[in-house]
Amino acid sequence: MAFSVALQRASDYRVTDWDILIDYLERDPYTQSSGYTKQKILRRLKRAPLTESQRERLREMLLLQVTRSRRREWQEYSRLALVLDTPTFRERLRELVEREGTWAQAMLGALQTVNGKELC
């Protein structure tokens, strides 16, 4: 119940507890329409007034996502990464690329190039 209310309120940024939506992303359910739901949440989180603790939880979730198979919501994960980018986050992505050769390379590429310009 709380999740559906939070998701409905996310559409106009009236959410008072973004943690409910972050919990959903961390659980990463894989059911019918879950990809669409995740996309909606990820779009809202890009502009949400998050605490540093929530931002760190999302960075950890993104690092886990790049080790999994690529799904419908991948592009939104990459867009959220642009908002949450820090030097430490980039370094951890680089480590994943070197160690596992995962989708981390694609996300790192998105962080390094925005609008065709090299950022680092």
N, C-alpha and C positions, 0 to 999 in steps of 0.2 A: 504494500500500500504506500509506504513512504517513498519508495523508488518511483512509482508511477506519478505521484504528486510532484516529486522533485524534477522528473523528466518533463512534465507538463509545464512547470514553472520555468524550466531552463530556456524554453523557447522565447521568453521575454525577460530573461535574466532576473527573475524574482526569487530564485533559489536562495534559501538562507543557509542550507547545509550542502555545500558542494561535495562533501565527503561521501555522501550516498552515491553520487554519480561516479566518483573516483573509485569507490569500492566495486561498483559494477565493472568498470574497466579492468581493475586488478583481478577480479574473478574470471574475466574473459569468457563468458558463456558462449557456446557455439550452438545456437538453435536457429530455427526459422526466424528470419528478420533481425537477428542479433547484430548483424553487420550494419544494417541501416540504423539501428538504435545507437550503436557505438559511433557511427559517423555523426549523428545528431549531437551526441554528448561532446565529442571531440571538437566540433565546430563551436559549441557554446563555451567550452573551457578556454579556448584561445583568447576570449575577451573577458573572462570571469575575473572578479577581484579575489584572487587566491592568496592564501598565506604562503610564506616560504616553505612551511612544512608540507602543504598540499602540492606545491610546485615540485618539491623533492620527491614526493610519492609518485608524481606523474613521470618524472625523469626515470625513476627506477622501473616503472611500468613500461616505459618506452624501451629501455635497455633490454627488458625481457622480451618484448614484442619482436625486436629485430632478430632474435634467435629462433623464432617460430616461422611457420610458413606464411607467405604473403597472402593477405585476404582483402576483401572488398574495402575495408577501412584504412588500408595502408597509407594512402595519400593524405588522409586526415591526420594520421599519426605523425607523418613527416611535417605537416604544416604546424602541428602543435609543438614539435621539436624546435621549430624556428623561434617560437615564442619563449620556450623554456631554456634556450641555449645558454650555456656557460662554458668557460674553458675546461672545467673539470668534466662536464658532460661530454664534450668533444673528445677529450682524452680517453674517457672510458669507451666511447664508440670506436676510437682508433684501436684500442686494446682488443675489442671484440673482433674487429676486422682482421687483425693479425693472428688472433688465436683461433677463430672459428670461420672466418670468411663468410659471415652471415649477411643478412639484409642490412647490416650496419653500414656497409659500404654505400648503399643507396641513400640512407639517411644522412650519413656524413657528407656525401656529395651535395645533398640538398642544403645542408647547413653552410657548406663552403662556397656555394654559388647561388646567389639570389639575383634574379633578373639578368642573368648572364654575366655577372661580375664576380670575380674571385674575392672572397672575403678574408681568406687567410693564406 
